[in-house]
Amino acid sequence: MGVLQDDRILLTKLGFFGFHGVMPEENTLGQRFFIDLTCGVDLSEPGRTDSLEKTVSYADIYSVAKEAFEQKRFKLIEALAQHIVNFLFAAFPAIDWIRIAVRKPSAPIAMVSGEAAIEITRSRGDA
């Protein structure tokens, strides 16, 4: 196509409950996680055609991310994020790149307010 696309699909503040973490209490009690996803997708054709078949459904992105989140337990949220990215790239060939932030508002550290988080960005060829 030759034109730089800066199109993206965003899903923010997705809430999940899971058992990811290093500490034993995280594995037994579980905790809340929040995920922000930004997926680089060329949206020019769905913009022109108003056709769901020409885009990547954000509902489907959510379903795949949820499935990946729940599939297995991870010690590190970095590994959890990479796992979700891998699932999304496998499910949606139209996604060129993904930025994902995984936030743990109840991380087992002595903070009065705030959250622990990571953010990674991956291109299809790099994942």
C-alpha positions as CSV (number, residue, x, y, z in Angstrom):
1,M,0.0,0.0,0.0
2,G,2.9,2.3,0.7
3,V,1.1,4.6,3.1
4,L,2.1,4.7,6.8
5,Q,-0.8,3.5,8.9
6,D,-1.1,4.7,12.5
7,D,-4.5,3.0,13.0
8,R,-5.1,1.1,16.2
9,I,-7.7,-0.7,18.2
10,L,-7.7,0.1,21.9
11,L,-9.1,-1.8,24.8
12,T,-8.4,-0.2,28.2
13,K,-8.8,-1.1,31.8
14,L,-9.8,-4.7,31.1
15,G,-10.3,-6.3,34.5
16,F,-9.5,-9.9,35.3
17,F,-9.0,-12.0,38.4
18,G,-6.1,-14.4,38.4
19,F,-3.4,-16.3,40.3
20,H,-0.3,-14.9,38.7
21,G,2.7,-13.9,40.9
22,V,5.8,-15.1,42.7
23,M,4.4,-15.0,46.3
24,P,2.5,-18.0,47.6
25,E,-0.5,-15.9,48.7
26,E,-0.8,-14.6,45.1
27,N,-1.1,-18.2,43.9
28,T,-3.7,-19.2,46.5
29,L,-5.8,-16.1,47.1
30,G,-5.4,-14.5,43.6
31,Q,-5.9,-10.8,42.9
32,R,-7.2,-8.3,40.4
33,F,-5.3,-7.4,37.2
34,F,-6.0,-4.7,34.7
35,I,-4.8,-4.8,31.1
36,D,-4.6,-2.1,28.4
37,L,-4.2,-3.3,24.8
38,T,-3.3,-1.3,21.8
39,C,-3.3,-3.2,18.5
40,G,-1.9,-1.8,15.3
41,V,-4.4,-2.6,12.5
42,D,-5.0,-1.0,9.2
43,L,-8.6,0.3,9.6
44,S,-8.9,2.1,6.3
45,E,-11.0,-0.5,4.6
46,P,-13.5,-1.0,7.5
47,G,-13.7,2.8,7.7
48,R,-14.7,3.0,4.0
49,T,-17.0,-0.1,3.9
50,D,-18.6,-0.1,7.4
51,S,-18.2,-3.8,7.3
52,L,-17.4,-5.9,10.4
53,E,-15.9,-8.6,8.1
54,K,-13.2,-6.1,7.0
55,T,-11.9,-5.4,10.6
56,V,-10.7,-7.1,13.7
57,S,-13.5,-7.2,16.2
58,Y,-12.6,-5.7,19.6
59,A,-15.0,-8.2,21.2
60,D,-12.9,-11.0,19.6
61,I,-9.7,-9.4,20.8
62,Y,-11.1,-9.3,24.3
63,S,-12.1,-13.0,24.2
64,V,-8.7,-14.1,23.0
65,A,-6.9,-12.0,25.6
66,K,-9.2,-13.4,28.3
67,E,-8.5,-17.0,27.2
68,A,-4.8,-16.4,27.2
69,F,-4.9,-14.7,30.7
70,E,-6.8,-17.7,32.1
71,Q,-4.9,-20.5,30.3
72,K,-2.0,-20.8,32.7
73,R,-0.4,-19.2,35.7
74,F,2.8,-17.1,35.5
75,K,5.2,-15.9,38.1
76,L,6.0,-12.7,36.2
77,I,3.5,-10.3,34.6
78,E,6.1,-9.8,31.9
79,A,5.6,-13.5,30.9
80,L,1.9,-13.1,31.1
81,A,2.0,-10.1,28.8
82,Q,4.1,-11.9,26.2
83,H,1.7,-14.9,26.4
84,I,-1.3,-12.7,25.6
85,V,0.6,-11.0,22.7
86,N,1.5,-14.4,21.3
87,F,-2.2,-15.5,21.4
88,L,-3.3,-12.3,19.8
89,F,-0.8,-12.5,16.9
90,A,-1.8,-16.2,16.3
91,A,-5.5,-15.3,16.3
92,F,-5.5,-12.1,14.2
93,P,-3.1,-12.0,11.2
94,A,-4.2,-8.4,10.5
95,I,-2.6,-7.1,13.7
96,D,0.8,-5.7,12.9
97,W,2.0,-4.7,16.4
98,I,0.7,-4.8,20.0
99,R,1.3,-2.7,23.0
100,I,0.2,-4.2,26.3
101,A,0.3,-3.0,29.8
102,V,-0.4,-5.3,32.7
103,R,-1.2,-3.7,36.0
104,K,-1.4,-5.2,39.5
105,P,-3.1,-2.8,41.9
106,S,-2.7,-5.2,44.8
107,A,0.9,-6.2,44.3
108,P,2.4,-7.6,47.5
109,I,4.5,-4.5,48.3
110,A,4.0,-1.9,51.0
111,M,2.4,0.9,48.9
112,V,-0.5,3.0,50.2
113,S,-1.7,3.9,46.8
114,G,-0.8,3.0,43.2
115,E,0.0,-0.1,41.3
116,A,2.8,-2.2,39.9
117,A,2.8,-2.5,36.1
118,I,4.7,-3.4,33.0
119,E,4.3,-2.4,29.4
120,I,5.7,-4.1,26.4
121,T,5.5,-3.4,22.6
122,R,5.9,-6.1,20.1
123,S,5.8,-6.2,16.3
124,R,4.6,-9.3,14.5
125,G,8.0,-10.4,13.4
126,D,9.6,-9.8,16.9
127,A,7.2,-11.8,19.0
